[in-house]
Amino acid sequence: MSRSIYKGPYVDERLLKKIAGKKPGSVGAIKTWSRDAMISPEMVGFTFGVHNGKTHVEVLATEEMVGHRLGEFSPTTKFLRHGGKMQKEMDVKKKEAEIQAAKAAKEPAAAAKK
């Protein structure tokens, strides 16, 4: 559900204080735990360290990000891969192809030395 119009967008005041009077790029990553703060036009060019529950993920605010929230650019979960029998077969074929490519690369090198 969106925020009501009369309240306006939520921008964390502490973040605005941290960037007030500073130039983008002159400051390192600004650490924040405020994932729900909206990116305002004043924040463009600054790098924010947005906490994802474990570490701070560096997010460079760009013009296209204005209006979005900081937490959208700092994923909280890590995708590993889909599993199953089919995935294992694909992995085995990929490894075999890599081995064949490595052998093919070695053969011309050995023939050139002779």
Buried (B, 14 or more C-beta within 10 A) or exposed (E): EEEEEEEEEEBBEEBEEBBEEEEBEEEEBBEBBBBEBBBBEBBBBBBBBBBBEEEBBBBBBEEEBBEEBBBEBBEEEEEEEEEEEEEEEEEEEEEEEEEEEEEEEEEEEEEEEE
